[in-house]
Amino acid sequence: MFIVCAPDSFKGTINAADAAAAMARAAIASGHEAIALPVADGGEGTGAVLVAATDGIRHAAETVDPMGRPIEGHWYDLGGGSALVESAVASGLGVLGAADRQPMQLSSVGTGLLIDSAMTAGAETVFVAVGGTGTVDGGCGLLQAIGVDWLDSTGTVLGPVLPPSKMHTIKAFRQSRAMPNLVALVDTTAPLLGPTGAAQMFAPQKGASDTEVEALEGVLTGFAHVIDTNGTVQATPGTGAGGGMGFAIAAFGGCIRSGAEFVLETLRLDDHLANADLVLTGEGCMDGQTASGKAPLAVARAAAAAGVPCVAIVGMLGDGYESLIDQGVFLTCTSLLEHVPIEEAMGDPAAAIERVTKTVSDTY
């Protein structure tokens, strides 16, 4: 068989490139042909996948973390006047200690500073991969860093940084320069507000208590009234991504795209599927949220459209994964934990992925 190995990262254990390589090694060792094609969906690791596919260039840039502390970040030049910024680099959970996970006090200004660096270097279009953030400020800080002044009821400029605990003072805004051409690459179809939105659905994962979730929902509601007065943007799928960064970008003339679909187009997955007999994909945990815009489902749907069976090899199966099987796009899903002890899966994920891939490729 010719097998396309197209997993996302298994978060916390192995990146997408290494996971894809492990799958391909096992398939080849079993006598098949295989290609390693790591994928991403707008979350952490999207830049590395796209740079490898486009021969892009990584540029270091000074920025700040969600607490406002100086850190060294980076952005990617994808060529042709396009750049990519990963929000997780400056605004992600990964740059925060456990004690810092207080969404009411965190700002996305660091992501905005990286966008500004890319603009200053001449980027005409900036793609912003908004997954993996620890912030829930509706993109307030991001916008502030690229030319939006927030004003109080007297017209006084607020700042220099406005985390959610201070955003209630925002009553108006003005732009000090033209907005760049921004594209939010999202890994969820969540709207800004409501039970499936940035605060109620995702803030608990970022350290918010029940009381803070309620406060964040109120803050985002007020913020939306200021910059989306007719309420047309906030209900758009994907505006809740990145703690509301998707909303900020869309409200100021940018667009929202599925990060997974953008990556798969850039990788030209369809060309590889034309000759494929089997597709392998995967991620750390497959559950109900996989259906909201994650890479494995996008891979499986592309494979189904091409008439190629797709198997998901994942770290673990969580609540709601059965619905993905019911959709008929996956031939089956199997977890590493069904085949190896958790200590082996966590300690040597590449070896565990190889072992499970061998079983799958020998079966199908």
N, C-alpha and C positions, 0 to 999 in steps of 0.2 A: 504493500500500500504506500501511497504518498500521504503523509500526515502533516497537517499544519498545526503547529504548537503555539497557541496564542493566548497565554494566560496574562492576567493582571498580577500585581504583586500580592503576596500573602502577607498582609500588613503585620509588621513587627517581627517577621521571621526571614523572609527572602524577597528580593526585589523581582520585578517582572522579567528582566533580562536573564537572571540566574534561574528563575523558575522555568522559563521557556527553554533555556539551554539544557536543563535537567530532563525535561520531557523529550527533547530531540535526541539526546544521548541514549535514552532508554529505547526509544523507537528504532533508532539505527542499530542498536545492539541486538534488537529482536529481528533484524533483517529487513526493516522497512526503510523507505526514503523519508526524510523529514526536514522541515524548515522551522527554525526558531523565530517567532514573530511576536515579541513582547508587546502588550497593549496597555492602555491606560484610559481613564474616563474623565479627566479633569481634576482628579485628586493628586495627592502626592506622587511624584514619579512621572507625571505627564511630560515634563520638560526633558527628562533623560530619554524617554521613548521617542519623542519627536525629533530631538537633536540627532539621535542615532540614525533616524530615517531620512533626515534632510541635510546631513553634514553641517548642522548649525554650530554656532560658537557660544560658549558660556562666558558671560562677562560678570566679574565681581562688582559689587556696588554696596556702598554703606547704606544702612537703613536702621530701623528700630524694631524691637519685638513688640508684642501686644501691650506690654507694660510700659513701653516708651524707652527701654534701655537700648543703647547702641549695640548693633550686631553687624557682622558682614553677611550680606545676602548676595544674590545673583539673579540675573535674568538671561534669556537665551535669544540670540539673533538667529532667526530661521531663514534669513535671506529674503530678497525681493521686497525689502522695506517692512518686513513683518518681524515682530518680536513676541516672545512668550514670557509671562510672569506667572510663577506659581505662588498663589496666596499662602500656601503652607510654609514657604521659606521664611516669611516674616510674621505671618499671622496665624501660624499653625499650632495645633496642640503639641507638636513635637518640640517646639522651642520654649515651652512652658514647663516649669516644675509643677509638681502636684499642688503645692500651696498657692501657685499663681493662677490656678484655674477658677477664676472668678469673673465670669462674663460681664457683670455689671461694671467692672473696672477696666475692661480691655478694649483697645481700639485697633482698627484695621489700617491706621495711618502708614504702617511699615510697608504694606503692599502698595499703597499709593506712591510712596517714595521710590519703590522699584519701577513702577510704571513711569514715573517722572524721569528716572535715569535712562530708561529705554527711549523715551521721547527726546530727551536732550541729545542722545546719541544719533538721532535721526530716524527712529522708527515711525512709520506712518500708520501702521495698524498694530495694536497691541492685543494679543490674545491673553486673557487672564484665566488661568485654571483655578477655579475657586473652591475646590474640594479640600477637605482636611483642615479647616480653620478652627481655631479656638475662640474666635470672636463672634459676637451677635450684635453688631452695631449698625446693621443695615447698610454697611459700606460708607458710613458717615466719615470715618477717618480717611478712607481711600479717596473720597471726593475732595476732602479738605487739602490733601497733599498734591492734588493735580489742578487746583484752581477754583475751588468753591469756598466762598466765605460764608459762614453761618452767622446769622444776625439774631439779636434778641428783640423784644417788643419795641425797643427804642431805636433800633437800627444800628446798635453797637456790635462790632465784630466780636464774636466769641472765640475762645480758644486759650492756648494754642492747640490743645487736643481735647476732644469731647467724647469720653467713653459713655456708655448708656446711662450711667448714674447722673450725667450732666446734660444729656440730650433733650430733656424736657424744656430747657431754656431756649431751644431753637424755634423761632417764629417765622423766619424768612431766610432768604439766601440771595447771594449775587455771585456771578461768575467773574473772576479776574482775568481769565484767558479762555480761549476756545478749547473745547474738549477734544482730546485725541479720538481717533477711531478705535473704539474698544469693543471687544467681543468676549463675552463671558462664556467660558467652557464649563458646563455644569454637569454634575454627576447625580442630580436628582431633579425630578419634575415638581418639587414642592413649591407652593406659592409663598409669598412673604408671610402672610398672617394665617391664623386659624389653627385647627388641631393638627394639620399636617405641615405647618409652616416652620419658619426659622427658629422661633422661640419654643413653641409647644412640643414640636417633634424632636428637635435636635439639641436645644440648649441643655437638657439634662445630661446628654452625653459629654457635654463640655464643662460640667461641674456645677450647673445651676441647680439650686434648691427649688422646691415647688413655689415658694414665695418669690424667688428671683425669676422663675419662668413667667409668672403672672406679671411681674414688673416689666420684664423685657417685652412681653406682648404689648403692654401699654405704651412703652417707649417707641416701639416700632410702628404702632398704630398712629401715634402723634407725628412721628417723623414722616410717615407716608402722607399724612394730610398736608404737610408743608411742601413736599416736592412732587406729589402726585395728586393734585387737588381734585381731579375728576375720578380718581380711583381706578383708572384703566390699566395701569402698569402692575400694581401690586398683586393682582390675581393671575398674572401670566405665569405659566409653568416655568419653574427654574428660578424665579425671583427670590425664593427662600434659600437658594444654594449659597454656601459660604457665609452663613450667618446674615444673609440679606445682601451680600455683595452683588448678586445677580440683579437684584432690584435697583441698586444704585447705578449700575452700568446701564440698565435698560431705561431708567428714568431720565438719564441725560443723553439719550440718543444712541446708545450702543445697542448691540443685539445679543441675544442669548442663543447658544447652540449646544446641542448635546456634545459633551466632551468625548464620549465614546465614539460617536459617529464621525466626528472630526478626525480623531486619531485613526480610525479604520480607513477613512478616505485617504489620509496622508500616507498610510502604510500600503495602500492599494491592495487591501485584503481580497477584494473580488478577483483580482488577477490570479492570486494564489489559489483561490477556491476553484477556479476553472479546471484545475488538474488534480484536485484533492479527492481522496477516498474517505478521509476521516479528519475531523477537527477536534483538537483538545483545547479546552480553555480552563480557567480556574481563578480562584481568589482565596483569601484567607478564610472568610466565612460567607457562605451562601445562605441568605434568608429572604424574608419578604422585601427588604429594602433593595435587593438586587434588581427587582422588577422596576424600580423607579429611575433607572438610568445608568446602571453599572455596566462595566465593560463586558463581563461574560455573557450577559443577555444580548448585548449588541452583536457580539461575535456569533452567538448561537442563531440569532435571527438572520444574519447574513449567510450563514451556512445553510439554514433551512431554505432560504430563497434560492440558493444555488443547488439545492438537492443533495447536500452533503450531510451525513449524520454528525452530530456534535455531542461529545461527552465532556462533562465538567468534572475536573479533579480539584477538590477544594480542601482547605485545612479542616473545616468542620461544617456541619449542616445545622442551621438555626431555624427558629420559628418561621413558618411561612414558605420554606423552600419548596414544599410540595406543589404549590401553585405554579411554579416554573415548569415542573414536569407536566402538569395538566395542560399547559399551553402548547405542548407538543414540539417545542423547539429544541429541547435537549433529549437525546436518546436515553441518557441516564445521568445521574449525578452520584459521585462517590467521594467519600472523604478520606483523608489520610488516616484518621483515627479508626476507620473500619479495618485498616490493614496493619497499622503499627501502633505501639504504645505512644501516649502523648509525649513522653520524655524524648523518644526518638524523633517524632515529628517536629518538636520544637528545637531539639539539639542539633539535628542534621536534616533540615527540611529538604535539601536537594536530594539526598539519598532516599528519603521517604517518597518524594515525588517520582524519582526514577523507579522505585519499586512498584508503585501503584500504576505508573504509565506502562510498565512492562505487562502487568496483568491486563490492563485495558486493551493495549494493542494486540496482545495474544488472543483476546476474547473476540474482538470485533474485526 
